[in-house]
Amino acid sequence: MSDLKKTARIDMKLEIVVIPVSDVDRAKAFYQKLGWRLDADFASADGWRVIQFTPPGSNASVIFGNNVTSAAPGSARGLYLIVSDIEAARAALVARGVDVSEVFHGAGEVHAGTDEPYISGRVRVRGADPEHGSYRSFASFSDPDGNGWLLQEITARLAGRVEADTNFGSPTDLAAALRRAAAAHGEHEKRTGGAHDTNWPDWYADYIVKEQAGEALPQ
């Protein structure tokens, strides 16, 4: 047996993304306005300073500060924030005074000279994806330095993208999953004659787990 097969799997969880900014206090005020959790603001006498924020429901955080990175301020692009409801997520940011693009989806081929950094090989089309498919609807915004963020709506993961256990980043995500299961279960009851399904808790659980794992959904 090879050494590779003998080695137990080592989990490697993405913890931090570094974003380059020019004005630390201005960036701190912006990310606080987003409603993100402020985890740390440390400084030392030699001019070093690091600030850490975590988006709601996220297991990964961002850091920025003085003498944290040599990257040019504003050079971070395509930083994805996954949401279960693109319209609600956009509305929440707008309510906080954030300049967010209209919801859009990708379609067609990019013509020569088109600069579309967020959807490789595609151009923006206004509005959510007509079929409301996972991974297909977006909205974008930037911080004061121009670091580019992208909201992406995902309700069902591609097969193989989720571990066997099912988890949710926040009560909001769980509530959204329950609403989708309720709507699907309503269609299920129509197909079975319209009678109340007393086994609905098991049906909901099966639907939610399979949706998150990217498996075929119950009918």
C-alpha positions as semicolon CSV with decimal commas, in nm:
position;residue;x (nm);y (nm);z (nm)
1;M;0,000;0,000;0,000
2;S;0,137;0,341;-0,091
3;D;0,218;0,600;0,173
4;L;-0,061;0,815;0,028
5;K;-0,322;0,546;0,098
6;K;-0,189;0,498;0,451
7;T;-0,225;0,868;0,535
8;A;-0,547;0,976;0,701
9;R;-0,731;1,267;0,544
10;I;-0,626;1,601;0,684
11;D;-0,899;1,867;0,684
12;M;-0,790;2,202;0,542
13;K;-1,048;2,469;0,613
14;L;-1,019;2,805;0,440
15;E;-1,002;3,055;0,726
16;I;-0,882;3,393;0,598
17;V;-0,884;3,596;0,276
18;V;-0,656;3,903;0,272
19;I;-0,790;4,209;0,093
20;P;-0,567;4,510;0,011
21;V;-0,688;4,855;0,117
22;S;-0,537;5,203;0,120
23;D;-0,724;5,356;0,415
24;V;-0,773;5,113;0,701
25;D;-1,025;5,317;0,899
26;R;-1,233;5,387;0,586
27;A;-1,237;5,015;0,503
28;K;-1,330;4,929;0,862
29;A;-1,626;5,166;0,851
30;F;-1,743;5,016;0,521
31;Y;-1,735;4,653;0,638
32;Q;-1,906;4,750;0,962
33;K;-2,180;4,911;0,750
34;L;-2,227;4,576;0,576
35;G;-2,326;4,428;0,911
36;W;-2,027;4,194;0,926
37;R;-1,891;4,085;1,265
38;L;-1,578;4,267;1,379
39;D;-1,350;3,995;1,522
40;A;-1,026;4,183;1,579
41;D;-0,848;4,517;1,547
42;F;-0,488;4,474;1,657
43;A;-0,201;4,722;1,619
44;S;0,163;4,748;1,723
45;A;0,403;5,036;1,777
46;D;0,590;4,965;1,451
47;G;0,288;5,063;1,238
48;W;0,146;4,714;1,185
49;R;-0,232;4,682;1,214
50;V;-0,474;4,405;1,123
51;I;-0,854;4,404;1,125
52;Q;-1,068;4,093;1,082
53;F;-1,434;4,077;0,976
54;T;-1,660;3,776;0,923
55;P;-1,971;3,787;0,699
56;P;-2,295;3,658;0,861
57;G;-2,311;3,278;0,848
58;S;-1,959;3,243;0,706
59;N;-1,690;3,008;0,834
60;A;-1,420;3,217;0,663
61;S;-1,318;3,575;0,739
62;V;-1,137;3,863;0,571
63;I;-0,847;4,064;0,705
64;F;-0,690;4,393;0,599
65;G;-0,471;4,654;0,758
66;N;-0,131;4,823;0,752
67;N;0,171;4,615;0,645
68;V;-0,054;4,313;0,594
69;T;-0,009;4,262;0,219
70;S;0,198;4,406;-0,065
71;A;-0,089;4,372;-0,316
72;A;-0,219;4,694;-0,472
73;P;-0,525;4,838;-0,292
74;G;-0,842;4,742;-0,472
75;S;-0,682;4,458;-0,669
76;A;-0,895;4,180;-0,518
77;R;-1,166;4,072;-0,761
78;G;-1,441;3,809;-0,773
79;L;-1,478;3,761;-0,397
80;Y;-1,788;3,543;-0,373
81;L;-2,055;3,570;-0,104
82;I;-2,302;3,281;-0,127
83;V;-2,665;3,360;-0,047
84;S;-2,986;3,158;-0,057
85;D;-3,204;3,449;-0,177
86;I;-3,033;3,695;-0,413
87;E;-3,311;3,955;-0,405
88;A;-3,335;3,955;-0,025
89;A;-2,956;3,973;0,013
90;R;-2,933;4,266;-0,227
91;A;-3,219;4,448;-0,055
92;A;-3,053;4,404;0,285
93;L;-2,730;4,564;0,159
94;V;-2,914;4,848;-0,014
95;A;-3,097;4,917;0,313
96;R;-2,755;4,962;0,474
97;G;-2,657;5,222;0,217
98;V;-2,438;4,998;0,001
99;D;-2,421;5,064;-0,374
100;V;-2,514;4,722;-0,517
101;S;-2,571;4,639;-0,883
102;E;-2,905;4,516;-1,007
103;V;-2,945;4,138;-0,997
104;F;-2,813;3,980;-1,315
105;H;-2,735;3,644;-1,474
106;G;-2,486;3,531;-1,735
107;A;-2,575;3,450;-2,093
108;G;-2,414;3,446;-2,436
109;E;-2,052;3,468;-2,531
110;V;-1,828;3,760;-2,441
111;H;-1,733;3,966;-2,745
112;A;-1,377;4,084;-2,801
113;G;-1,293;4,372;-2,573
114;T;-1,567;4,299;-2,322
115;D;-1,449;4,324;-1,962
116;E;-1,660;4,095;-1,747
117;P;-1,451;3,982;-1,450
118;Y;-1,723;3,796;-1,265
119;I;-1,867;3,542;-1,507
120;S;-1,595;3,395;-1,723
121;G;-1,700;3,365;-2,086
122;R;-2,040;3,525;-2,026
123;V;-2,200;3,869;-2,031
124;R;-2,441;4,020;-1,783
125;V;-2,813;4,003;-1,855
126;R;-3,041;4,203;-1,627
127;G;-3,255;4,010;-1,382
128;A;-3,225;3,677;-1,204
129;D;-3,179;3,358;-1,401
130;P;-3,519;3,286;-1,565
131;E;-3,521;2,931;-1,426
132;H;-3,387;3,043;-1,087
133;G;-3,117;2,779;-1,111
134;S;-2,846;2,755;-0,847
135;Y;-2,515;2,927;-0,926
136;R;-2,679;3,142;-1,194
137;S;-2,796;3,469;-1,034
138;F;-2,564;3,744;-0,914
139;A;-2,529;4,100;-0,786
140;S;-2,203;4,288;-0,733
141;F;-2,061;4,568;-0,520
142;S;-1,719;4,709;-0,433
143;D;-1,555;4,846;-0,122
144;P;-1,413;5,203;-0,123
145;D;-1,084;5,082;-0,275
146;G;-1,255;4,889;-0,554
147;N;-1,214;4,536;-0,420
148;G;-1,494;4,353;-0,599
149;W;-1,754;4,140;-0,422
150;L;-2,011;3,917;-0,584
151;L;-2,335;3,782;-0,437
152;Q;-2,418;3,442;-0,588
153;E;-2,745;3,261;-0,523
154;I;-2,707;2,891;-0,444
155;T;-2,995;2,679;-0,317
156;A;-2,880;2,334;-0,431
157;R;-2,517;2,228;-0,447
158;L;-2,368;2,034;-0,734
159;A;-2,331;1,663;-0,662
160;G;-2,026;1,577;-0,456
161;R;-1,976;1,932;-0,328
162;V;-2,114;1,873;0,021
163;E;-2,006;1,635;0,297
164;A;-2,253;1,372;0,420
165;D;-2,369;1,591;0,708
166;T;-2,610;1,879;0,639
167;N;-2,548;2,218;0,796
168;F;-2,660;2,578;0,763
169;G;-2,463;2,893;0,818
170;S;-2,749;3,082;0,981
171;P;-3,116;3,057;1,084
172;T;-3,197;3,259;0,770
173;D;-3,048;2,990;0,545
174;L;-3,237;2,716;0,730
175;A;-3,564;2,911;0,706
176;A;-3,513;2,955;0,330
177;A;-3,451;2,581;0,292
178;L;-3,771;2,505;0,485
179;R;-3,970;2,738;0,261
180;R;-3,837;2,568;-0,053
181;A;-3,918;2,228;0,097
182;A;-4,269;2,347;0,186
183;A;-4,332;2,465;-0,170
184;A;-4,202;2,140;-0,317
185;H;-4,405;1,936;-0,067
186;G;-4,718;2,122;-0,172
187;E;-4,660;2,004;-0,529
188;H;-4,593;1,653;-0,394
189;E;-4,934;1,649;-0,218
190;K;-5,105;1,765;-0,537
191;R;-4,950;1,473;-0,726
192;T;-5,062;1,227;-0,460
193;G;-5,427;1,333;-0,466
194;G;-5,425;1,639;-0,242
195;A;-5,451;1,455;0,089
196;H;-5,254;1,585;0,385
197;D;-4,922;1,399;0,419
198;T;-4,879;1,305;0,784
199;N;-4,523;1,199;0,706
200;W;-4,426;1,552;0,597
201;P;-4,139;1,591;0,851
202;D;-3,951;1,296;0,696
203;W;-4,025;1,430;0,346
204;Y;-3,896;1,777;0,438
205;A;-3,581;1,628;0,593
206;D;-3,514;1,412;0,289
207;Y;-3,569;1,709;0,055
208;I;-3,340;1,947;0,248
209;V;-3,056;1,697;0,282
210;K;-3,070;1,596;-0,084
211;E;-3,096;1,955;-0,203
212;Q;-2,786;2,058;-0,010
213;A;-2,594;1,752;-0,130
214;G;-2,691;1,811;-0,494
215;E;-2,874;1,478;-0,523
216;A;-3,202;1,401;-0,704
217;L;-3,488;1,562;-0,512
218;P;-3,792;1,364;-0,388
219;Q;-4,109;1,401;-0,594
